[in-house]
């Protein structure tokens, strides 16, 4: 019986070597507004990179940065604004030389689909009948910072801030409006487009700072080459086509 053991061991080793390698998870922490588009482009990236499987973590950019700073296992960071990525770069958390802008967006004001009133201009939000307005928390949510910048430029921030219902992400602001819990809300144009039956567009708002999305590999990533491939992939015609389909503009 013992004479068969070496051969059995060899057969088992050969069988293990013949097994397909387990897919490598590439964790991408991305701004909440990218959720639908990134889920849609994932199969394209995975098909072009056999053996690499994407795992997404969607939230507001500020909390995502905090997670990375605290050592969360993240390979790629995609922010909804340059300011948050600048912070990540200043802290040495991302590979600055490989940072890329890959998309742009626009700020809009939305109201519930069944709303009987709709602001025709920003100044209308100061009226008493717009008593609750969903705005991302400016301290941690990029859409909130863009909103505050717009309202400060218009001289309306101190009037509207008391009406503010703070949201922890742009998707939460969208949900508040969709459920009719607020009279209006500030979100990205791409977010407004995913709930056409529950919200309606009131007006588009020009922002003092362009809304651009940067992505970069995380310094601590153990999958640096794959992380860079994903960042580069975002600028390919295939990925740009998916982003455009979800309403994102060119970077």
N, C-alpha and C positions, 0 to 999 in steps of 0.2 A: 504493500500500500504506500509505503514511504517513497517508492520510486516515482510515483505519479505526482508528488507534491511540487517539485521544481517546474514540471510542465504546466500544472494547474496555475501556479503563480504567474508563469509567463503568459498564459492565456488571459488571466484576469487583468494583468497590466496592459496587454494589447487592447483588451476590450475597453478599459478606462481611457486609453489614449484615443480610441476611435470615437468616443462620445463627443458630441458637439460642445464647444466651449460655452459656458454660461454667458448670457448677454451682460455686457457691462452697463451699469446704470450711470447715466450722466445727469446729474441733478441741476436743473435750471431754476433759479429763483427769479421770478419775473413779476413786473407790475400787474396788478389785477386786471387792468384794461386790456392786457395782451392775452387773457385766458382763452377765448374762443379761437383767435388766430393761431396761437402757438399749438393748441391741440390739433388744429387742422393741418399745420405744416409738419408736425412730428412724423407721420408716416413717410413723408418724402425724405426727411433727413435719415430716418432709420433704414429706408430702402437703399439709400446711397452709402450708408455706413453699416454694413452687416456686422452684427455682434455688439452694436451699441444701442441701448434702449434709453429713451429719454424719460426722466421723472421730473414733474413740474411742481413748483411750490409758488402759488399765486397769492399775493397780498399787496398792501400799500408799500411803496418803495422804501419809506423810512423804516418800518419794522423789519423788512427784509435785510436792510443794511445792518441793523442792530443784531439780527441773527448771525450774519456772517462775521461781524466783529466779535461775537461771543463764541465763535468756533463751530458754527453749524456746518455740516459737510455739504458744501455747495461748490459746483464746478463753474457755473456761469451766472453772472448777475446782469439782469436787464431792467433798467430803471425807466420810469416815465418822465424823468427830467434830467437835465445836465447837472443840476445842483447836487442831487443825491449821489450821482456817480462821481462828481468832483470830491465829495466827502470820502467816498470809498477809496478814491485814488490818493487823497491826502493822507489817509490812514495806512496806505500801503497794502490794501486788501485786494486790489485788482491789478492786473498787468496793464499798466497804462499804455504801453506801446502798442498793445493789441486791442485797445478800445475802439469801437466803431459806432457811429450813429447809423441806425438802420430804418427808422420810420419817423413820421411826424403825425400830428393830430390837431384837432381844433376844439376850442371850448364852446359849449352851448348851454343855453338855459332851457330846461324842459318842464312840463307841467303834466299832471295826471291826464290820461286819455279822456276822461269824462269831465274834465275841468270846464267850467263855464266862463272862466276868465283867463286871459293870457297876456303877459307883459309884452308890450310892443317895443319897449326900450328898457335899458337897465334902470333908469330913474323910476319906472313904474313899480319896481320891487320895493320902493320906499313906502308905497301906499299901505294903508291899514289892512286892506283885504288880502295882502300877501304877508300873513303873520308868521308863517313857518317856512324857512328856506333851507334845504339840505346843502351843506357845503363840507367838503372834505376838511379834516382838521389841518390847518395850515402848517402846524409844527411837524407833521409826519406824513402828510398825504400831498403829493405833488399837485393834484388838481385843486386842492385847497389853497396852495401857494399861488397858483395861477389866478384863481378866483380872487383872492385877497388883493393881488397886484392890480387886477382890472378894476375892482371896486375902489381901491385907494386912488388910482389914477382918475377915476370919475368923481371922487369926493363923496363916495357913498358908504365906505366901510363902517364908519362909526354909526351910521343910521341902520345898516343892515345887520351888523354883528349881533345885536341883541335878539334878532329873529333867527339866528343861525342854529340849525340842528346839526351838530357835528357828526360826521361820518368817518369811520375808520378806514374806508377805502372808497374809490369811485363807484364800485359796484354796490356798496351799501347805500350811497347817496341815490343811485339809480333805483334800488329797491324801495327806499322811502317814498320816492315819487310814484313808482309803479303801484304801490299799495295805497296811495292816497293819504299817506300820513303827513305830508307836507304840501304846501301850496305850489312850490316850485323847487328846482334844484339845479345845481351846476354840475355837469358831467362832460365827458369827452363826446365828440360827435359819434365815435365808434360805439360807445356804450348806448347812446340813445337809439342807435339803429338796430340793436338786438332785441328791443322790446317795442316794436311799432304798434302793437295792439294795446299796450298798457301806458305808454307815455307819448306825448306829442311835442314836437319841437316848437319852441316859442321864438327864440332868436339865437343867432350865432354871435359870438363875442370875440373881438380882436384882442389878443393878449400882448402886453408890452414885451414879453419874452417868448420867442417861438417855442412851440411844444415839440420837442424832439426826444427820441428814445435812443439812448446809448446802451451797448452791451459790451461786456469784457469778461475774459476768463478770470477766475478767482485765483489769487496767488497760492493759496493752500490746497488747491485742487490736486488730487493724485492722478487726474486724467487730463493733464495739461494739453496734450496734442488734440484729444477729442474735443475739449472745451474750445480750443481755437477753431477747430473745424466747424463747430456749431455757430460761432460768432461770424465766421466768414460765410457760412451757408445763408445767414440772414440777408445777405446782400446779393444772393444769386437771383436770376430771373424767376426761378421756381418759387422761392420764398417770397420775393417781392410781389409776385402775382397773388399769392394767398393773402398777404397783408393788405393788398389793394382791394381784394374781394371783401375784406372785413372793414373797409373804409379808411385804412391808414394811407397817408401820403408818403411820397418819397422823402428820404432823410434830408 
